[in-house]
């Protein structure tokens, strides 16, 4: 493995060199509309991109880290010449073009290649060292289709999903990579952290995540739905900080029921069931009797303000 050049202030010429090959493979947590536009104008015959996108499309996440619109446009331009993978925990920045690899700190954005202090090292990759790393990432990622991106665009348009500003995933004190904040995976970790507030309610939801009463499928749509509801109604967060699932103010419950009635079928459980079918008509659901998911949904609703506060996510809302 031979180092050919080190760029300490990579500029647009470096990015132009990367996209000049017939086939490129890119692993980058973030991309920009301008950088994907540059790729669309190039002569690239085939491209694979690993980036931060959701790994599931059965329900909207309250936040995503990349705007799907420019990627959807690139899909339309390249069709089956483009393959996209979702790897939400991705930190690496790796670019492959024929037998050359670029590795460093610059994302696939014009800002990353704007002459700012970044490190990009160009290697000769004749032994396919870096190529093997890329394909290992792709095996651990989830393929993303054009239809998946269309769902994201729809959910953004109706307000259930928001593209947030670029965040690096949090680092634990041990150095172990944590999940990005405000994701379901991070929420589950938070539920299990012993020093967090509201232990009784946290334990109740964590037990359901772990399969108690066969209700593990109820928690993801309740979390994502409650997150979207509170992002759209951020003034309710303070009022819910001291509430329990039995003392939620009536006006908040009424608005939550209206939200579920309008958007509940956008959320599906792991087995394909619609969230509204888990809930009673009292909470905007479809069940005239019962509604086993009501308790899970209401407990998520009162937990999320504490979760947001402890994760210090000021941009929520």
FIVO-530231 format. One record per residue: x, y, z of N, C-alpha, C, O in turn. Coordinates in pm, whole numbers. Example, Ala and Ser with C-alpha at 12.3 -4.5 7.8 and 13.67 -1.06 7.14 Angstrom:
2
1319:-569:780:1230:-450:780:1320:-330:780:1424:-332:846;
1285:-225:708:1367:-106:714:1290:3:787:1341:114:804;
//
This chain:
317
86:-119:0:0:0:0:90:124:0:165:148:94;
79:200:-105:171:312:-127:99:446:-117:-1:469:-184;
152:534:-30:99:671:-24:152:749:-143:273:757:-165;
59:808:-219:100:888:-334:105:1037:-302:191:1109:-352;
11:1083:-218:8:1226:-189:-77:1251:-65:-173:1178:-38;
-41:1353:10:-119:1396:126:-170:1538:101:-92:1629:73;
-302:1554:111:-364:1685:96:-404:1734:235:-486:1670:301;
-349:1844:280:-387:1900:410:-492:2010:396:-552:2052:494;
-513:2058:273:-618:2154:243:-684:2113:112:-670:2181:10;
-757:2001:113:-813:1950:-14:-909:2050:-76:-998:2103:-10;
-891:2074:-205:-972:2173:-275:-1059:2105:-381:-1052:1983:-395;
-1139:2180:-454:-1228:2117:-554:-1156:2034:-658:-1215:1941:-713;
-1030:2064:-686:-957:1983:-782:-943:1838:-736:-947:1745:-817;
-929:1818:-605:-919:1682:-551:-1051:1609:-572:-1052:1492:-613;
-1162:1676:-544:-1293:1613:-566:-1315:1584:-714:-1368:1479:-749;
-1275:1675:-800:-1288:1651:-944:-1206:1530:-987:-1249:1454:-1074;
-1090:1512:-927:-1008:1395:-958:-1078:1267:-915:-1076:1166:-986;
-1140:1271:-797:-1210:1153:-745:-1323:1110:-839:-1340:991:-865;
-1400:1207:-889:-1518:1173:-969:-1484:1160:-1117:-1575:1154:-1200;
-1356:1156:-1152:-1319:1149:-1293:-1311:1006:-1345:-1295:986:-1466;
-1321:907:-1257:-1308:769:-1301:-1437:714:-1359:-1544:774:-1346;
-1425:599:-1422:-1544:534:-1481:-1631:472:-1373:-1753:465:-1387;
-1568:426:-1265:-1642:363:-1157:-1586:414:-1024:-1466:408:-1002;
-1673:463:-936:-1628:511:-805:-1713:449:-695:-1832:422:-713;
-1648:427:-581:-1716:382:-461:-1686:484:-352:-1570:522:-331;
-1790:528:-281:-1774:635:-182:-1840:592:-52:-1954:546:-50;
-1766:607:58:-1824:596:192:-1807:732:258:-1694:774:285;
-1916:800:285:-1912:933:343:-2037:954:428:-2148:935:378;
-2023:993:555:-2142:1015:638:-2238:1116:577:-2360:1101:588;
-2183:1222:514:-2267:1328:462:-2232:1356:316:-2119:1333:271;
-2330:1407:244:-2311:1452:106:-2384:1585:92:-2460:1625:179;
-2360:1651:-18:-2430:1777:-44:-2492:1773:-182:-2454:1692:-267;
-2589:1860:-203:-2654:1870:-333:-2553:1905:-441:-2558:1851:-551;
-2460:1997:-409:-2362:2041:-509:-2268:1928:-548:-2235:1912:-665;
-2224:1848:-450:-2131:1740:-481:-2199:1631:-564:-2138:1575:-655;
-2324:1601:-532:-2396:1501:-612:-2426:1556:-752:-2429:1481:-848;
-2447:1687:-762:-2466:1749:-894:-2341:1736:-978:-2349:1717:-1099;
-2224:1748:-914:-2098:1731:-986:-2086:1588:-1040:-2038:1567:-1152;
-2128:1491:-961:-2124:1352:-1005:-2219:1330:-1122:-2186:1259:-1217;
-2337:1392:-1116:-2435:1376:-1224:-2382:1429:-1356:-2418:1379:-1462;
-2296:1532:-1351:-2241:1591:-1473:-2116:1519:-1523:-2065:1552:-1630;
-2066:1423:-1446:-1943:1354:-1484:-1974:1237:-1577:-2089:1214:-1614;
-1869:1165:-1615:-1884:1050:-1704:-1880:918:-1628:-1845:814:-1684;
-1916:922:-1502:-1913:800:-1421:-2012:697:-1476:-2128:729:-1501;
-1964:577:-1494:-2050:470:-1546:-2121:395:-1435:-2231:343:-1455;
-2059:389:-1317:-2118:314:-1206:-2068:372:-1076:-1951:412:-1065;
-2156:377:-976:-2119:434:-847:-2190:360:-736:-2307:325:-748;
-2118:338:-625:-2178:288:-502:-2151:389:-392:-2038:437:-378;
-2253:422:-315:-2242:522:-208:-2293:463:-79:-2406:413:-73;
-2211:468:25:-2252:433:162:-2259:562:241:-2162:638:245;
-2373:587:305:-2391:714:376:-2489:695:491:-2542:586:513;
-2514:803:563:-2607:797:676:-2749:823:628:-2787:936:597;
-2826:717:624:-2969:721:593:-3037:621:684:-2969:537:744;
-3169:626:697:-3238:526:779:-3220:386:720:-3204:369:599;
-3223:288:808:-3215:149:764:-3353:84:754:-3364:-31:710;
-3458:156:794:-3594:103:782:-3683:211:720:-3663:330:741;
-3781:164:642:-3872:255:572:-4017:214:591:-4103:241:507;
-4044:147:706:-4181:112:738:-4248:221:820:-4369:216:842;
-4171:318:866:-4227:430:942:-4129:546:935:-4009:524:920;
-4178:669:947:-4087:785:943:-4011:802:1074:-4068:791:1182;
-3881:827:1062:-3802:871:1177:-3824:1020:1195:-3842:1093:1097;
-3822:1067:1319:-3846:1209:1343:-3738:1295:1280:-3764:1406:1234;
-3613:1242:1277:-3502:1316:1219:-3420:1223:1130:-3406:1105:1159;
-3367:1278:1021:-3267:1209:941:-3151:1304:919:-3165:1425:939;
-3036:1251:880:-2914:1332:878:-2872:1380:739:-2781:1461:727;
-2938:1332:635:-2907:1377:499:-3036:1407:425:-3137:1340:444;
-3032:1508:341:-3147:1545:259:-3161:1443:145:-3069:1429:65;
-3273:1372:137:-3287:1272:30:-3311:1330:-108:-3296:1259:-207;
-3347:1458:-118:-3386:1515:-248:-3273:1510:-351:-3297:1461:-461;
-3151:1558:-320:-3046:1550:-423:-3007:1407:-457:-2968:1379:-571;
-3016:1317:-360:-2984:1177:-388:-3090:1114:-478:-3059:1033:-565;
-3217:1152:-457:-3323:1103:-545:-3303:1153:-687:-3329:1080:-783;
-3257:1278:-701:-3229:1331:-836:-3116:1252:-902:-3123:1222:-1021;
-3013:1220:-824:-2902:1143:-880:-2947:1004:-922:-2902:951:-1023;
-3037:945:-843:-3095:816:-880:-3165:825:-1016:-3151:737:-1100;
-3240:932:-1035:-3311:948:-1163:-3212:964:-1278:-3237:917:-1389;
-3099:1031:-1253:-2998:1051:-1356:-2926:920:-1389:-2903:889:-1506;
-2890:844:-1286:-2803:729:-1305:-2878:596:-1310:-2825:497:-1362;
-2999:592:-1258:-3080:470:-1259:-3004:355:-1194:-2951:369:-1083;
-2998:241:-1262:-2934:124:-1201:-2782:132:-1201:-2716:37:-1158;
-2727:242:-1247:-2581:261:-1237:-2541:310:-1098:-2422:318:-1067;
-2639:344:-1015:-2613:393:-880:-2667:293:-778:-2781:248:-788;
-2583:258:-680:-2623:175:-568:-2599:254:-440:-2491:309:-419;
-2700:258:-353:-2690:335:-229:-2711:241:-110:-2797:154:-113;
-2630:262:-7:-2640:183:116:-2654:277:235:-2596:385:238;
-2732:235:333:-2749:310:457:-2666:246:567:-2676:127:593;
-2583:329:632:-2503:286:746:-2501:402:845:-2409:484:841;
-2602:410:934:-2617:530:1018:-2499:559:1110:-2480:674:1150;
-2420:458:1145:-2307:481:1236:-2178:516:1162:-2073:526:1225;
-2185:536:1032:-2064:559:952:-1990:686:996:-2051:792:1010;
-1860:675:1017:-1772:788:1041:-1667:803:931:-1622:914:902;
-1629:693:870:-1518:694:775:-1552:774:650:-1668:783:609;
-1447:831:589:-1459:896:458:-1360:826:365:-1238:838:383;
-1411:755:268:-1330:670:182:-1380:683:39:-1499:669:13;
-1288:709:-52:-1322:728:-193:-1233:635:-277:-1112:633:-259;
-1294:560:-367:-1222:465:-452:-1253:494:-598:-1368:512:-637;
-1147:498:-678:-1159:527:-821:-1055:440:-891:-935:466:-885;
-1106:336:-959:-1016:240:-1024:-919:183:-919:-963:118:-825;
-788:206:-933:-691:150:-839:-633:257:-747:-522:242:-695;
-708:363:-727:-665:472:-639:-766:487:-527:-887:474:-550;
-719:515:-403:-806:538:-288:-769:671:-223:-651:706:-213;
-871:743:-179:-852:865:-100:-916:840:36:-1032:799:44;
-843:865:141:-891:839:277:-862:963:362:-754:1021:351;
-957:1002:445:-930:1119:529:-1049:1166:606:-1131:1086:651;
-1060:1298:623:-1163:1357:707:-1271:1430:629:-1369:1475:688;
-1257:1443:498:-1348:1526:418:-1471:1448:374:-1460:1341:314;
-1589:1502:404:-1713:1445:355:-1732:1475:206:-1663:1559:148;
-1826:1404:147:-1860:1424:6:-1946:1551:-8:-2062:1545:-46;
-1885:1664:24:-1951:1794:13:-1850:1892:-46:-1729:1872:-36;
-1901:1996:-108:-1809:2099:-157:-1738:2166:-41:-1623:2210:-55;
-1804:2175:73:-1738:2233:191:-1620:2147:235:-1518:2199:280;
-1634:2015:223:-1525:1926:261:-1404:1938:171:-1292:1909:211;
-1429:1981:47:-1320:1997:-51:-1311:2144:-95:-1307:2175:-214;
-1307:2232:4:-1309:2376:-25:-1178:2444:10:-1172:2567:14;
-1073:2367:37:-946:2427:75:-933:2452:224:-837:2517:268;
-1028:2402:303:-1019:2416:448:-927:2308:505:-893:2212:436;
-885:2324:631:-796:2223:691:-867:2088:707:-942:2069:803;
-845:1999:618:-892:1861:622:-773:1774:581:-677:1822:521;
-780:1647:613:-677:1555:568:-737:1458:467:-837:1391:496;
-677:1449:349:-711:1348:250:-580:1290:198:-494:1363:149;
-566:1159:211:-444:1089:167:-478:1001:47:-572:922:51;
-400:1017:-58:-421:936:-178:-325:817:-177:-204:832:-163;
-384:698:-192:-308:573:-193:-321:505:-329:-424:519:-396;
-219:433:-368:-232:336:-476:-289:209:-415:-232:154:-320;
-402:160:-468:-475:48:-406:-471:-76:-493:-572:-145:-508;
-357:-106:-550:-347:-223:-638:-372:-353:-563:-415:-452:-623;
-344:-356:-432:-368:-477:-353:-509:-482:-297:-544:-576:-226;
-591:-382:-328:-733:-378:-290:-755:-378:-138:-856:-428:-89;
-659:-321:-65:-674:-308:80:-795:-222:113:-882:-263:190;
-800:-103:54:-910:-11:84:-1039:-58:19:-1147:-35:74;
-1031:-123:-94:-1152:-178:-158:-1217:-282:-69:-1339:-288:-58;
-1135:-366:-5:-1191:-468:85:-1262:-403:204:-1365:-452:249;
-1206:-293:255:-1272:-222:365:-1407:-168:319:-1507:-181:391;
-1410:-109:200:-1536:-54:149:-1641:-165:138:-1755:-146:181;
-1605:-278:81:-1703:-385:63:-1743:-448:195:-1853:-502:207;
-1656:-443:295:-1696:-487:428:-1802:-394:485:-1899:-439:545;
-1783:-262:467:-1887:-167:509:-2018:-196:438:-2124:-196:501;
-2012:-219:309:-2136:-239:232:-2209:-365:277:-2332:-368:274;
-2135:-467:318:-2201:-589:366:-2273:-566:498:-2369:-637:530;
-2228:-467:575:-2292:-436:703:-2396:-325:691:-2456:-284:791;
-2417:-276:570:-2513:-168:546:-2641:-225:484:-2648:-342:448;
-2743:-139:473:-2871:-178:415:-2890:-108:281:-2873:13:272;
-2923:-182:175:-2949:-117:46:-3068:-21:57:-3165:-49:127;
-3059:90:-14:-3165:192:-17:-3209:207:-162:-3126:223:-252;
-3339:203:-185:-3392:213:-320:-3446:353:-348:-3459:435:-257;
-3475:378:-473:-3537:505:-511:-3673:520:-444:-3712:629:-404;
-3747:408:-431:-3877:411:-363:-3862:448:-216:-3947:518:-161;
-3753:401:-151:-3729:438:-12:-3709:590:1:-3762:652:93;
-3632:647:-91:-3610:792:-88:-3740:867:-111:-3761:974:-54;
-3827:813:-196:-3957:876:-220:-4040:880:-91:-4112:977:-66;
-4030:775:-10:-4101:775:118:-4046:885:209:-4122:957:273;
-3913:898:214:-3855:1003:297:-3903:1140:253:-3936:1225:335;
-3905:1162:121:-3950:1292:69:-4095:1319:107:-4130:1432:142;
-4179:1216:101:-4319:1232:141:-4329:1266:289:-4403:1357:326;
-4255:1194:372:-4263:1218:517:-4209:1355:554:-4259:1418:647;
-4109:1403:482:-4061:1539:505:-4168:1639:465:-4192:1737:536;
-4233:1614:352:-4333:1706:300:-4452:1721:395:-4506:1831:409;
-4493:1612:461:-4609:1620:551:-4567:1649:695:-4651:1654:784;
-4437:1667:718:-4390:1714:848:-4355:1607:949:-4327:1640:1064;
-4355:1479:911:-4325:1374:1007:-4175:1350:1023:-4132:1292:1123;
-4097:1392:927:-3951:1377:930:-3887:1511:901:-3939:1590:822;
-3775:1536:967:-3701:1660:946:-3554:1627:924:-3497:1542:993;
-3492:1696:827:-3348:1683:806:-3280:1776:904:-3301:1897:900;
-3199:1720:993:-3132:1803:1091:-2993:1839:1043:-2941:1780:948;
-2931:1936:1109:-2796:1977:1074:-2700:1863:1103:-2730:1774:1182;
-2584:1867:1038:-2490:1757:1048:-2441:1740:1192:-2395:1835:1255;
-2454:1616:1240:-2406:1581:1374:-2313:1463:1362:-2341:1368:1289;
-2204:1467:1432:-2126:1346:1449:-2192:1263:1556:-2249:1318:1651;
-2186:1130:1543:-2241:1047:1649:-2164:1071:1777:-2045:1101:1775;
-2234:1057:1887:-2174:1086:2017:-2064:985:2051:-2068:871:2006;
-1968:1029:2128:-1863:940:2176:-1884:913:2325:-1894:1007:2404;
-1890:787:2362:-1895:753:2502:-1757:773:2565:-1656:784:2494;
-1753:777:2697:-1625:800:2764:-1527:687:2736:-1406:708:2741;
-1578:568:2707:-1491:455:2677:-1434:464:2537:-1344:387:2501;
-1484:556:2456:-1443:565:2318:-1530:483:2225:-1517:493:2103;
-1620:402:2281:-1710:322:2199:-1808:415:2127:-1860:508:2188;
-1833:390:2001:-1923:475:1925:-2067:454:1970:-2114:340:1974;
-2135:561:2003:-2275:553:2041:-2363:579:1920:-2316:626:1817;
-2491:548:1934:-2585:581:1828:-2608:731:1824:-2592:801:1924;
-2647:780:1707:-2680:921:1694:-2798:953:1785:-2891:873:1795;
-2796:1069:1850:-2909:1106:1936:-3038:1121:1859:-3038:1152:1740;
-3148:1098:1928:-3284:1110:1875:-3319:998:1777:-3411:1012:1696;
-3246:887:1784:-3283:768:1708:-3343:666:1803:-3324:674:1925;
-3417:571:1748:-3477:468:1833:-3369:387:1905:-3384:354:2023;
-3260:355:1835:-3153:277:1896:-3093:349:2016:-3062:288:2118;
-3075:482:2003:-3021:559:2113:-3122:568:2227:-3085:565:2345;
-3250:578:2193:-3356:582:2294:-3354:454:2377:-3368:460:2499;
-3336:339:2312:-3331:211:2385:-3211:208:2479:-3221:160:2591;
-3096:260:2433:-2980:268:2523:-3011:358:2642:-2975:327:2756;
-3077:470:2615:-3112:564:2722:-3205:498:2824:-3190:518:2944;
-3300:419:2776:-3392:350:2868:-3316:263:2968:-3358:250:3083;
-3205:204:2924:-3130:111:3008:-3025:178:3096:-2964:112:3179;
-3003:310:3079:-2902:379:3159:-2955:405:3300:-3056:474:3316;
-2891:350:3403:-2950:350:3537:-2969:487:3601:-3054:503:3688;
-2891:586:3559:-2898:717:3624:-2996:813:3558:-3006:928:3600;
-3066:768:3457:-3160:856:3389:-3289:872:3469:-3321:785:3551;
-3364:981:3447:-3487:1005:3525:-3600:910:3484:-3591:840:3383;
-3704:910:3566:-3827:836:3542:-3803:687:3527:-3843:627:3427;
-3737:625:3626:-3697:485:3613:-3814:387:3595:-3803:291:3518;
-3926:409:3665:-4037:314:3654:-4093:310:3512:-4120:203:3458;
-4111:428:3453:-4166:433:3317:-4063:381:3218:-4099:310:3124;
-3936:416:3238:-3830:365:3149:-3827:212:3151:-3819:148:3046;
-3833:155:3271:-3827:10:3283:-3946:-57:3218:-3934:-164:3158;
-4063:5:3229:-4183:-50:3166:-4163:-59:3013:-4191:-162:2953;
-4115:49:2953:-4095:49:2808:-3981:-43:2769:-3989:-113:2668;
-3874:-45:2848:-3762:-133:2815:-3804:-279:2821:-3762:-360:2738;
-3887:-314:2917:-3940:-451:2923:-4015:-486:2796:-4004:-598:2745;
-4094:-391:2744:-4169:-416:2619:-4074:-428:2500:-4094:-512:2413;
-3971:-344:2495:-3870:-356:2389:-3811:-497:2389:-3785:-555:2283;
-3791:-552:2509:-3730:-684:2523:-3830:-798:2513:-3796:-913:2538;
-3955:-766:2477:-4051:-871:2443:-4155:-904:2547:-4234:-996:2527;
-4159:-831:2659:-4259:-862:2760:-4399:-843:2702:-4427:-745:2634;
-4488:-938:2730:-4627:-939:2682:-4633:-933:2528:-4734:-891:2472;
-4526:-976:2463:-4520:-981:2316:-4550:-844:2254:-4619:-835:2152;
-4497:-739:2317:-4528:-603:2272:-4407:-528:2217:-4409:-406:2209;
-4302:-601:2180:-4183:-531:2130:-4214:-451:2004:-4153:-346:1982;
-4306:-498:1921:-4341:-427:1798:-4419:-299:1820:-4431:-217:1728;
-4474:-279:1940:-4550:-159:1969:-4461:-38:1995:-4503:76:1974;
-4338:-62:2040:-4256:49:2088:-4200:135:1974:-4208:258:1985;
-4143:79:1865:-4087:169:1762:-4188:268:1704:-4155:387:1695;
-4310:226:1663:-4400:329:1610:-4446:428:1717:-4469:544:1686;
-4458:382:1842:-4495:475:1950:-4385:579:1971:-4414:697:1988;
-4260:535:1969:-4148:629:1985:-4143:727:1869:-4140:849:1892;
-4142:678:1747:-4129:767:1631:-4250:859:1619:-4236:977:1587;
-4369:805:1644:-4489:888:1636:-4492:996:1742:-4523:1112:1712;
-4458:960:1865:-4456:1059:1974:-4347:1163:1949:-4366:1281:1980;
-4233:1120:1894:-4126:1216:1862:-4175:1319:1760:-4153:1439:1777;
-4240:1272:1654:-4288:1364:1552:-4394:1458:1609:-4394:1578:1581;
-4485:1403:1690:-4590:1484:1751:-4531:1595:1836:-4575:1710:1829;
-4430:1563:1918:-4372:1663:2007:-4281:1760:1932:-4263:1873:1976;
-4225:1718:1820:-4149:1814:1740:-4244:1914:1676:-4211:2032:1665;
-4361:1868:1633:-4460:1957:1573:-4534:2040:1677:-4593:2143:1644;
-4531:1996:1802:-4601:2066:1912:-4503:2082:2029:-4527:2031:2138;
-4393:2153:2005:-4284:2157:2102:-4324:2224:2233:-4259:2202:2336;
-4430:2307:2232:-4471:2374:2355:-4530:2275:2455:-4543:2308:2573;
-4565:2154:2411:-4619:2054:2503:-4510:1987:2586:-4540:1926:2689;
-4386:1996:2543:-4280:1923:2611:-4269:1959:2758:-4261:1871:2843;
-4269:2088:2789:-4254:2131:2928:-4369:2080:3013:-4349:2039:3128;
-4490:2082:2958:-4607:2038:3034:-4606:1888:3060:-4672:1841:3152;
-4532:1813:2978:-4528:1668:2995:-4412:1622:3084:-4403:1504:3117;
-4324:1714:3122:-4204:1674:3195:-4236:1612:3332:-4160:1529:3381;
-4346:1652:3392:-4383:1596:3523:-4508:1510:3517:-4555:1461:3619;
-4563:1491:3398:-4684:1411:3384:-4651:1262:3383:-4538:1224:3351;
-4748:1179:3416:-4739:1036:3395:-4835:999:3283:-4911:1084:3236;
-4832:874:3242:-4924:834:3136:-5069:842:3180:-5159:839:3097;
-5093:852:3311:-5230:863:3363:-5271:1007:3390:-5386:1033:3424;
-5177:1102:3374:-5210:1241:3406:-5176:1337:3292:-5152:1456:3315;
-5173:1286:3169:-5147:1372:3053:-5263:1471:3039:-5378:1427:3039;
-5237:1600:3026:-5346:1697:3012:-5440:1662:2897:-5397:1612:2793;
-5569:1688:2917:-5670:1645:2821:-5650:1707:2683:-5675:1641:2582;
-5606:1833:2677:-5590:1896:2546:-5474:1834:2467:-5480:1825:2344;
-5369:1791:2539:-5257:1724:2472:-5301:1588:2420:-5268:1549:2308;
-5376:1515:2503:-5425:1384:2458:-5516:1399:2337:-5510:1318:2245;
-5601:1501:2337:-5691:1522:2223:-5613:1552:2096:-5644:1499:1989;
-5510:1637:2107:-5429:1667:1989:-5348:1546:1944:-5328:1525:1824;
-5302:1467:2040:-5228:1345:2005:-5320:1247:1933:-5278:1182:1837;
-5444:1236:1979:-5541:1148:1913:-5566:1195:1770:-5577:1112:1679;
-5575:1324:1749:-5594:1377:1613:-5473:1347:1525:-5488:1316:1407;
-5354:1357:1584:-5231:1323:1510:-5232:1177:1468:-5203:1144:1353;
-5267:1089:1561:-5271:945:1531:-5376:916:1424:-5351:837:1333;
-5491:980:1435:-5597:956:1337:-5553:998:1196:-5585:931:1098;
-5478:1109:1187:-5437:1158:1056:-5315:1085:1001:-5308:1057:881;
-5220:1054:1089:-5091:1002:1041:-5058:861:1088:-4954:807:1050;
-5143:802:1170:-5109:673:1231:-5077:564:1131:-4996:476:1161;
-5137:567:1014:-5111:461:916:-4980:480:841:-4943:396:759;
-4910:591:867:-4775:606:812:-4674:524:891:-4562:502:846;
-4714:479:1010:-4625:405:1099:-4667:259:1102:-4783:227:1126;
-4571:172:1077:-4600:29:1077:-4503:-43:1170:-4388:-3:1185;
-4552:-149:1231:-4467:-229:1317:-4377:-321:1237:-4391:-330:1115;
-4284:-388:1304:-4189:-477:1235:-4256:-587:1155:-4199:-637:1058;
-4377:-627:1193:-4449:-731:1119:-4549:-675:1019:-4627:-749:961;
-4546:-544:1001:-4629:-483:898:-4760:-425:946:-4832:-364:867;
-4794:-443:1075:-4919:-390:1125:-4916:-239:1135:-4813:-180:1166;
-5032:-175:1109:-5041:-30:1119:-5053:13:1264:-5120:-52:1344;
-4985:124:1298:-4986:173:1436:-5128:201:1484:-5161:173:1599;
-5213:254:1397:-5351:284:1439:-5424:159:1486:-5511:166:1573;
-5388:44:1429:-5454:-80:1469:-5409:-128:1607:-5472:-217:1665;
-5301:-70:1659:-5256:-105:1794:-5328:-22:1900:-5323:-54:2019;
-5396:86:1857:-5447:185:1950:-5599:189:1951:-5664:152:1854;
-5654:235:2063:-5799:247:2076:-5848:375:2007:-5769:464:1976;
-5977:380:1984:-6036:499:1923:-6020:621:2015:-6022:735:1968;
-6004:598:2144:-5982:709:2237:-5853:783:2206:-5839:902:2236;
-5757:712:2146:-5628:771:2115:-5609:786:1964:-5496:794:1916;
-5720:791:1891:-5713:809:1747:-5693:682:1669:-5676:685:1547;
-5695:567:1738:-5672:440:1673:-5797:379:1614:-5901:444:1603;
-5784:251:1576:-5893:183:1505:-5965:81:1591:-6066:26:1548;
-5917:55:1713:-5978:-48:1796:-6088:13:1884:-6062:101:1965;
-6209:-37:1865:-6320:14:1946:-6319:-46:2086:-6376:11:2179;
-6255:-159:2100:-6239:-221:2232:-6091:-248:2254:-6020:-284:2160;
-6045:-231:2376:-5905:-259:2405:-5815:-147:2357:-5839:-29:2384;
-5712:-185:2285:-5609:-89:2245:-5486:-106:2331:-5450:-18:2409;
-5422:-224:2316:-5311:-258:2404:-5194:-162:2389:-5111:-149:2479;
-5189:-94:2274:-5076:-4:2254:-5092:133:2317:-4998:211:2317;
-5212:164:2372:-5234:297:2430:-5133:329:2540:-5076:437:2543;
-5113:233:2631:-5023:257:2743:-4881:282:2695:-4813:372:2745;
-4835:203:2598:-4700:221:2543:-4687:359:2481:-4588:429:2503;
-4787:399:2402:-4781:529:2335:-4779:643:2436:-4702:738:2421;
-4862:635:2539:-4867:743:2637:-4741:748:2723:-4697:856:2762;
-4684:633:2754:-4560:633:2831:-4445:690:2747:-4360:762:2800;
-4442:659:2618:-4341:720:2531:-4360:872:2526:-4262:947:2525;
-4485:915:2522:-4514:1058:2514:-4459:1133:2635:-4409:1244:2620;
-4467:1074:2754:-4418:1144:2873:-4269:1120:2897:-4205:1196:2971;
-4212:1017:2836:-4068:992:2850:-3984:1080:2760:-3874:1120:2797;
-4034:1110:2642:-3951:1176:2541:-3898:1313:2586:-3784:1345:2555;
-3976:1397:2657:-3916:1522:2704:-3792:1501:2791:-3694:1574:2777;
-3795:1401:2879:-3678:1372:2962:-3563:1321:2876:-3447:1358:2897;
-3594:1237:2778:-3491:1185:2687:-3424:1298:2609:-3302:1303:2599;
-3505:1389:2555:-3450:1502:2479:-3362:1589:2568:-3254:1632:2528;
-3410:1616:2690:-3334:1703:2780:-3199:1641:2818:-3097:1711:2820;
-3198:1512:2849:-3072:1451:2891:-2975:1436:2775:-2854:1435:2795;
-3028:1424:2653:-2940:1418:2537:-2903:1559:2487:-2824:1573:2394;
-2961:1661:2549:-2926:1802:2521:-2938:1834:2372:-2846:1887:2311;
-3052:1801:2317:-3076:1826:2176:-3156:1954:2159:-3279:1951:2150;
-3085:2065:2155:-3150:2196:2151:-3225:2218:2020:-3317:2299:2016;
-3186:2149:1912:-3250:2174:1784:-3383:2102:1770:-3450:2117:1668;
-3424:2023:1872:-3552:1955:1864:-3663:2060:1859:-3666:2154:1939;
-3754:2042:1764:-3864:2135:1752:-3855:2220:1627:-3941:2304:1603;
//
